[in-house]
Amino acid sequence: MRYYPAGADLPSPHEVNLVVEEAFREYGDGRAQMPPKIYVTFEKGDFRTMPAYLPGIGMAGVKIVNVHPENPKIGLPTVMALTVILDPATGMPDAVLNATALTDLRTGAAGAIAARYLSPKRRIVLGVIGSGRQAAAQINAIADVLEITEVRVWSRTPANAEAFCRRCEGHTCEAVSLEMACDVDVIVTTTPVRTPIIRSEWVHEGTHINAIGADAPGKEELDPAILLRSRVFVDDPTQALHSGEINVPVSSGLFTAERIAGTLGEIVCGRKKRERRDEITLFDSTGLAIQDLAIAALVMKTGDGIVLPFP
């Protein structure tokens, strides 16, 4: 068994986008095993367990990941993760990966894949709601598949948005109002809020939205009216209904499962797509274990790791 620590030699967004897209294709074809993630909740956060098996690449394993929004106040990441890889033939532990940075990359890749297939424009103005690590990961991943002409960033703390823009190398980036950050071609939301902050009247026709921040029951970033104006795609229907952007509108009766237009896997496989340039499309991302297996395989292929005897 080997341990793969996080380090400077992380895979590029392009490499991650490719392997994560292939994982969604395998999922869309019905060849992956992936039970819904399980949540254990605490006073200030939660942790989730995420098992999966991808026969196409011969990878099986489970990720354990926490989400504690107040962690940055004490110098810790909001999200930290560990992935254990098993040999499908024997069940023998094969590797343990520090998946904290990898989680950012694989989530960014899902947003990039959705934007690539669902944005009606190849050259875009990108609006980013939130200024944390996932905001940066989304920009880097989307820049691999679309040409970003301008980035508009909003944060609850304006100084954080301004600092984010100074770090946003290679892009014209401006800290703006929340309304201006929504007056764009592609919107990415990455906040942990539980009361919607994006108003429907701010989102114009033809926009694509990656809803990333709502990844647990009770979280909600978008005015439910936006969902009713949109064709809504999810990464996994069960997870989205439980803990995605649609979870609160569904539980309150404002949205129904029948309105889900399809999954990202179906989009990648060509069975679903944007139907009109002027419609609003929305990708509700909860994060799938198949993404973690795909990026783990990439790291294990290119990295050396540290040998840990087992059993």
C-alpha positions in Angstrom: 0.0 0.0 0.0 1.2 3.5 -0.7 0.4 6.9 0.8 0.2 9.9 -1.6 0.6 13.2 0.3 -0.6 16.5 -1.2 2.3 18.4 -2.7 3.3 20.7 -5.5 3.1 18.0 -8.2 -0.7 18.1 -8.6 -2.2 17.2 -12.0 -3.2 20.1 -14.3 -6.8 21.2 -14.7 -6.7 19.8 -18.3 -5.6 16.3 -17.1 -8.3 16.4 -14.3 -11.0 17.5 -16.7 -10.3 14.6 -19.1 -10.4 11.9 -16.4 -13.4 13.3 -14.6 -15.3 13.6 -17.9 -14.6 10.0 -18.6 -15.9 9.0 -15.2 -19.1 10.9 -15.8 -19.4 9.0 -19.2 -19.0 5.7 -17.4 -21.6 6.8 -14.8 -24.0 8.0 -17.6 -23.7 4.6 -19.3 -24.7 2.9 -16.1 -21.4 1.1 -15.5 -20.4 2.6 -12.2 -21.4 1.6 -8.7 -21.9 4.6 -6.4 -24.3 4.6 -3.3 -25.3 8.1 -2.2 -22.9 9.8 0.3 -23.6 9.4 4.0 -23.6 12.4 6.3 -22.6 12.6 10.0 -23.4 16.1 11.3 -21.7 18.1 14.1 -22.5 21.4 15.7 -20.2 23.3 13.4 -20.0 21.1 10.3 -20.2 17.5 9.1 -18.3 14.7 7.5 -19.3 12.5 4.6 -18.3 9.0 3.4 -18.4 8.4 -0.3 -17.8 4.9 -1.7 -17.7 4.0 -5.4 -16.4 1.5 -8.0 -15.4 2.4 -11.6 -14.9 -0.9 -13.5 -13.6 0.9 -16.6 -10.4 1.9 -14.7 -10.5 -0.9 -12.2 -10.7 1.5 -9.2 -12.7 1.1 -6.0 -12.5 3.0 -2.8 -14.1 5.5 -0.4 -13.5 9.1 0.4 -14.0 10.7 3.9 -14.4 14.4 3.7 -15.5 17.1 6.1 -17.1 20.5 5.6 -16.6 23.0 8.4 -17.3 26.6 7.2 -15.8 28.3 10.3 -12.5 26.5 10.0 -10.7 29.4 8.2 -11.1 31.4 11.4 -8.7 29.0 13.1 -6.4 28.5 10.2 -7.8 25.3 8.9 -9.3 24.5 5.5 -13.1 24.4 5.2 -12.8 21.1 3.4 -10.3 18.3 4.2 -10.4 14.8 2.7 -8.8 11.3 2.7 -9.4 8.7 0.0 -8.7 5.0 0.6 -8.3 2.9 -2.6 -9.0 -0.9 -2.5 -8.0 -3.6 -4.9 -11.4 -4.8 -6.4 -10.1 -8.4 -6.8 -9.1 -8.9 -3.2 -10.3 -5.9 -1.1 -6.7 -5.3 -0.1 -6.0 -1.6 0.7 -4.0 -0.3 -2.2 -3.4 3.4 -1.4 -4.3 6.2 0.9 -4.4 9.7 -0.6 -4.5 13.1 1.0 -7.4 14.3 -1.1 -7.9 17.8 0.3 -6.4 19.6 -2.8 -7.7 16.9 -5.1 -11.2 17.6 -3.9 -10.9 21.2 -5.1 -9.6 20.0 -8.5 -12.2 17.3 -9.1 -15.1 19.7 -8.2 -13.7 22.3 -10.5 -13.6 19.7 -13.2 -17.3 18.9 -12.9 -18.1 22.6 -13.2 -15.9 22.9 -16.3 -17.5 19.9 -18.0 -20.9 21.3 -17.3 -19.9 24.7 -18.7 -18.3 23.2 -21.7 -21.5 21.4 -22.7 -24.1 23.8 -21.5 -22.7 27.3 -22.1 -24.0 28.6 -25.5 -20.9 30.8 -25.8 -17.2 29.7 -26.2 -16.0 33.2 -25.1 -17.5 34.1 -21.8 -17.6 36.7 -19.0 -17.5 34.6 -15.8 -19.2 35.6 -12.6 -17.9 34.0 -9.4 -19.9 34.2 -6.1 -17.5 33.5 -3.3 -13.7 33.9 -3.1 -12.5 30.7 -1.5 -10.5 27.8 -2.8 -13.4 26.4 -4.9 -13.8 29.7 -6.6 -10.2 29.5 -7.8 -10.6 25.9 -8.8 -13.7 26.6 -10.9 -11.9 29.4 -12.8 -8.8 27.3 -13.5 -10.9 24.4 -14.7 -13.3 26.4 -16.8 -10.4 28.3 -18.4 -9.3 25.0 -19.9 -12.5 24.5 -21.9 -13.8 28.0 -22.5 -12.1 31.4 -23.2 -12.7 33.7 -20.3 -12.5 37.3 -21.3 -13.3 38.7 -17.8 -13.9 37.4 -14.3 -16.3 39.2 -11.9 -16.0 38.2 -8.3 -18.2 38.9 -5.3 -17.6 38.1 -1.7 -19.4 39.1 1.5 -16.1 40.7 2.5 -15.1 43.1 -0.3 -11.4 42.9 0.8 -11.5 39.2 0.2 -12.8 39.7 -3.4 -10.1 42.3 -4.1 -7.4 40.0 -2.7 -8.8 37.1 -4.8 -8.6 39.2 -8.0 -4.9 40.1 -7.2 -4.2 36.4 -7.1 -6.2 35.6 -10.3 -3.3 35.5 -12.7 -3.9 35.4 -16.4 -7.4 36.9 -16.3 -8.9 40.3 -16.2 -10.6 40.2 -12.8 -12.7 42.7 -10.9 -14.3 42.7 -7.5 -18.0 43.8 -8.1 -21.4 43.9 -6.6 -23.5 40.7 -6.3 -25.8 41.9 -9.1 -22.9 42.7 -11.4 -21.4 39.2 -10.8 -24.7 37.7 -12.1 -24.8 39.9 -15.2 -22.5 37.5 -17.1 -22.5 34.5 -19.4 -21.6 31.8 -16.8 -22.2 32.1 -13.1 -20.5 29.9 -10.5 -21.8 30.0 -6.9 -19.4 28.6 -4.2 -20.8 29.9 -0.9 -22.1 27.9 2.1 -25.2 30.0 2.7 -28.6 28.7 3.8 -30.6 31.7 2.6 -30.7 32.4 -1.1 -28.5 35.4 -2.2 -28.9 35.2 -6.0 -32.1 36.9 -7.1 -33.9 35.7 -10.2 -34.2 39.2 -11.8 -30.4 39.4 -11.9 -30.0 36.3 -14.1 -30.6 36.9 -17.8 -31.7 34.5 -20.5 -29.0 32.3 -22.0 -27.0 32.2 -18.8 -25.4 28.9 -17.6 -25.1 28.5 -13.8 -22.8 26.1 -11.9 -24.4 25.8 -8.4 -21.5 24.4 -6.4 -21.9 25.6 -2.8 -25.1 23.8 -1.7 -23.8 20.4 -0.8 -25.7 19.5 2.4 -29.3 19.6 3.5 -30.5 23.1 4.2 -28.0 24.8 2.0 -29.4 27.1 -0.7 -27.7 29.8 -2.8 -30.3 30.6 -5.5 -33.8 32.1 -5.5 -36.0 29.1 -6.2 -37.6 31.2 -9.0 -34.3 30.7 -10.9 -34.8 26.9 -10.8 -38.3 27.3 -12.3 -36.9 29.4 -15.2 -34.1 26.9 -15.9 -33.4 23.5 -17.3 -31.9 21.9 -14.2 -29.2 19.2 -14.6 -27.7 17.3 -11.6 -24.6 15.2 -11.0 -26.7 12.5 -9.2 -30.5 12.8 -8.7 -30.6 11.1 -5.2 -27.8 13.2 -3.9 -29.2 16.4 -5.4 -32.6 15.8 -3.9 -31.0 15.2 -0.5 -28.3 17.9 -0.4 -28.0 19.8 -3.6 -29.2 23.3 -4.6 -32.7 21.8 -5.2 -33.0 20.1 -1.8 -34.7 23.1 0.0 -37.1 24.0 -2.9 -38.1 20.3 -3.2 -38.7 19.9 0.6 -40.8 23.1 0.5 -42.8 22.0 -2.5 -41.5 24.7 -4.9 -39.6 22.3 -7.1 -40.1 18.6 -7.9 -37.9 15.7 -9.0 -39.8 15.5 -12.2 -38.4 18.9 -13.3 -34.8 17.5 -13.3 -33.8 17.6 -17.0 -31.0 15.0 -16.7 -27.6 14.3 -15.3 -24.2 15.4 -16.3 -23.4 11.8 -17.2 -26.3 11.9 -19.7 -25.0 15.1 -21.1 -21.5 13.7 -21.6 -23.0 10.6 -23.3 -25.0 12.8 -25.7 -28.4 11.9 -24.5 -29.2 15.3 -23.0 -28.2 18.8 -24.0 -29.0 22.5 -24.0 -32.0 22.9 -26.3 -32.1 26.7 -26.9 -29.4 29.4 -26.8 -31.8 31.7 -24.8 -32.7 29.2 -22.1 -31.1 29.3 -18.6 -29.2 26.1 -17.8 -28.2 25.1 -14.3 -25.9 22.4 -13.1 -26.5 21.3 -9.5 -23.2 19.8 -8.2 -23.1 17.8 -5.0 -19.8 16.0 -5.7 -19.5 12.3 -6.6 -17.3 9.6 -5.5 -16.6 8.6 -9.1 -14.8 11.9 -9.5 -12.6 11.1 -6.5 -11.7 7.7 -8.0 -10.9 9.2 -11.4 -8.5 11.8 -9.9 -7.0 9.2 -7.5 -6.1 7.0 -10.5 -4.5 10.0 -12.2 -2.3 10.8 -9.1 -1.4 7.1 -8.6 -0.3 6.8 -12.2 2.0 9.8 -12.2 3.1 10.0 -8.5 5.6 7.8 -6.6 4.0 7.8 -3.1 5.4 6.5 0.1 5.3 2.7 0.8 3.2 1.8 3.9 3.3 -2.0 4.7 -0.1 -3.6 4.9 -1.4 -5.8 6.5 
